[in-house]
Amino acid sequence: MSAIVQNLKEKNASYASSFDKGHLALPPAKQYLVLTCMDARIDPASAFGIDLGDAHVIRNAGASARDALRSIVISEQLLGTKEILLVKHTGCGMLTFKNEDASDAVNELKSLDIDFLPFPQLETAVEEDVKFLKGTSLIPDDVPISGWVYEVETGKVRSVV
């Protein structure tokens, strides 16, 4: 057993020994979702004040709205979320490469033409993802959608759109 698996088992046993939240409902209690990056420096619960059961938290590389659309639609259409917060962050790895760089790094990807959805400008990427979500017919027009940047250096968020 790897040290990672052993850690998971031990930490989970400790967590489960005092767990008392099994009664929480499936839909998020505060009816919102946060889309943020998978970056290990972001702790959405602590940084954004999310208690267990409050919100859906969707994470992927770069907090990509296109990549998360399936989960967003399920959350909003089937599980009752009524607001979307998109939070990208400073120092994101998606700012550091282009599609060609990723394909070149992994030989098997060269022939697949995968869009890794990198972005060269952080605030512009937030604006474009919010525009994408507001523009899709899969999310009703009355669902508020806002865009934010989380600063990994300070722990602060700032509104972009």
PyMOL commands that set and color helices and strands:
alter all, ss='L'
color gray80, all
select helices_A, chain A and resi 3-17+44-48+61-63+65-79+93-95+99-105+107-109+122-135
alter helices_A, ss='H'
color red, helices_A
select strands_A, chain A and resi 32-37+55-60+84-89+145-150+157-159
alter strands_A, ss='S'
color yellow, strands_A
deselect
rebuild
show_as cartoon
